[in-house]
Amino acid sequence: MKVAFSSSNGEMIDQHFGQCQNFHIWEIGPEQAVALNIVTAVTTAEDEEDRIAARAGALAGCAIVYTMQIGGPAAAKLVAKKIHPMKTNTEVPVAEIVAKLQEVLRGNPPPWLKKALNKDNCSSFLDD
């Protein structure tokens, strides 16, 4: 499944969802995890609603986005696009979250995570 991280350098989750310039996208499965690409979320939109919509649109296809902070309206827009927002509140290493997610995926993930994983199985390396 694809997971996005709001990060300034790809190593730490250290950005606010509404202020970050880049999201680092990973493909994460129970046994493998690969950094795929970086999605730029900068928009020239003056309106906050447009900026949030642009960020949510840039993350299409991701099951989860990890961010240090996110406001209620932005979180609601992500949920409407079937992207689960996860707030860390502090800086956290991306590698730590990747390892924890893999551990959960190897065990008995919650229903929403199973659903996200199954949705991606047709196109990801998780079929291997």
Buried (B, 14 or more C-beta within 10 A) or exposed (E): BBBBBBBBEEEBBBBBBBEBEBBBBBBBBBEEBEBEEBBEBEBEEEEEEEBBBBBBEBBEBBBBBBBBBBBEEBBBBBEEBBBBBBBBEEEBEBEEBBEEBBEEBEEEBEEEBEEBBEBBEEEBEBEE
